[in-house]
């Protein structure tokens, strides 16, 4: 190859390298998804709850790495509260109204990128009437428990599902997280309280297997893992 052909080739390769350096790295992290119905139950329970008791869903995202639109999202958290007249645990269900909670410790640029990423993750948000709030969001895990707080609007405490002693009515996994994850398990809702005036919603619950605990971003396998396998020797949901 002649010198006059080598230089353009090297320049082209350098531009490709620069482009890849600026490319977004897929956000990764943890997801807590609370439903107003049981997601691990017997068929009789599932039938009795759908759709009237399955109309609400709260997702809390904890991004441990990655970027979107060239903006680093590492360490940020977000939450999405959805309402529908249908069963939001069903794969084909669409929210009718939603409130997106963006973190108060993020910059305006980060919040804009975070909102864009949430919409890209869940195309169903495009059909919903969306309102937003900026508020502190926290997510912490201790042993096999997870605690979530979304400003003054939502709190959640979960515990590991553990071994089911009573498997009456064919108890099993009936649903999966609304968004594809890497792997997920089911946790018990020990106590949850949601009060959102924007949706005219007051929703509290406890003692039901209505929570998905998941990792996302490193694959889209959506692999269900039993809580005993998830916790492992370390005894950690996360």
N, C-alpha and C positions, 0 to 999 in steps of 0.2 A: 504494500500500500504506500502511495506517495505521501510526502510531507503535507501537500496541500489538502489531502483527504483526512489526514490524521488530526489536524487542528480542529476542524469542525466537529469531528467525532468526539474529541475530548471535551469540547465546550458543551456538546449535547449531553454527555454523560454527567458533567458537573451540574447542569441545570436539573437533570433528573434527581441527582443526589440532594440538591437544595430543596426540591419539591417534596421529597420524602421526609426531609428534616422538619418541614413545616406542617406535615400532615397530622391530622388529629389522631391521638392514641385513644382507642376505644375505652370509654369510662367503665370502670369496674367497681364493685362494692357489694353492699348488703341491702336487702329489701325485706321490709316487714309489711305484710298485706293482711289487713283485718277485714273480715266480712261480717255482715249482720245475720248470716246463717252458718250452720255447721258445714265444714268442708270435708270432715271425716266423720261419717255417721252411718246409720242404717237407712235402708231405702224408705222405710216408713217415715223417718224423721225428715229426710230430704224432701219427700213429697209434701209433707205437711207445711214445710217452711217456704216452699217456692210457689209463687213469687213474692208474696206479701212480706215475708220476713227476710228477704234477701236483696233488698233494694239499695243498700248502702255499702260502700267500700272505702277504706282508708289505706293508702300506700305511703310508706315512709322510706325514702331512699338515703343511703349513707354511702357517698362516693369516696372510695379509698384511693383512687387514682384515675388518671385519664384527662382528656381535654375535649372541647367541642368548639368549633368555629375559631380554632386557634387560642382558646381561652382555657387555662388550667382550672379544673374543677376539683382537684384533690382536696379532700377534707370537708367538702360542702355537703349539706343535707337539704332535702326538699321533701314536701309531702303533697299528696293529692287526695282530696275528699270528693267522692263521686256519689251522685244520687240518680236513681232511675225508677221508672214504673215497672221495670222487668227485673229479672234475676241477674245481678251483676257478677255472680259466680259462674254463670254460663259463658262459654267461650265466645258465643256470637252476640252477647249483650252489648248495648251501647249506653253510655251515660247520657243523661239529658242535661244535667247541671253539674258543674264541678268548681271547686275552689282549689287553687294551687297556692301552696305556702312556700315562699322563697326565704332563704336564710338572711337574717338581719346582719350577720357578720360577713356577708359577701359584698363585693363592689357592684355597682349598677351594671357594669360590663359582664361580670360573672353571673348575675341574676338573669340577664338577657340570654346569655349562652345556655344557662341551665334550663330556662323555659323552652328554648329551641330544642334542646336535647330531649326533654320530657315529651314534647310533641312528636319528635322523630321516633321515640321509643314506643309511643302509643298513639297510633293514628286515630283511634276512637275519640281522643280529646278534640279533634277537629270538628266533630259533629255536636259537641257539647257547648252549652253556654258557660263560658269560663270567667271567673272572677279571681282576683289575686290578693294575697296579703303578704306583707313582709314581717316576719316574726322570728324569734329564737326557736330553734329546733334542736332537740337532743335525743340521742339514742345510745343506750349503754347496755352492756351485758355482764352478768355476774353468774358464773357457773352455768346452769341451764335455764336461767331466767333472762328476759329482755325487758327493758323499760324504755318507753317513748314518751316524749312530751313535745307538743306542737303549740308553742305559745300558751295562751289561755283557752285554746279551742279544742284540744284533744290530749288525752293521756291514755296509756296502755301499759299493762303489766302482763307478761306471758310466763308460762312454765312449760317445761318439756312434757310432751305427750306421754312418754314412758310406755309401759306395757299396758294394754287394755285388758282389764279383768273381766269386763262384761261385754261380750260380743253379740248381744241379742240383736235380732232384726238385720243380720248380715252387715255389720259395721265394716266400712272400708273407705278408701279414698274415692270421693266422687268428683272432685274438681281439681284444677291445677291453677297456679298463679295466672293472673290476667295477662302478664307479660312473660315471654319466654325467659327462663333463667338457666343458670348452669346446673344447679341442683337445689332442691328444696325439701323441707319437711313440714310437718304440721305441729303446732304448739297449742296449748290450752290458753284461752283468754281468761286470766285470773280476774282482771278488772279493766274495763274500758269505759271512757266517758268522752263523748263528743258533743259540743255545744257550738253550733255555727249559725248565727243569725242570718248570714247571707243566703243560706239554704233553708232557713226556718226549721233547723234540725236540732233536736235534742235526742241523743241516742246513747244509751248505756247498756252494758251487758257484762256477763261474767259466767265462768264455769262451763264454757262451751269450746269445742274444738273448732275454732273459727279463724285461726291465724296461720298464715304461711310465713315461714322463716327461710330466706333464700340468699344465695350468692348469684351475682349476675356479671356478665361482661366477658368472661374468659371462654365461654362457649354458649350455644343455644340448645344444649341437650335436654333441658327441663327434666332432669333425672330426679325421681322421687326417692328420698333416702329416709329410712325409718329413724326416728329420733335416737334410738339406742345406737345405731350405726353412726349417726351424725355426731353425737356427743363423744363417742369414742372413749379412750382411756383418760383424756384430759377433762371430760365432763363439760365440754363447752359447746353451746349452740353456734357460737362464732369463734 
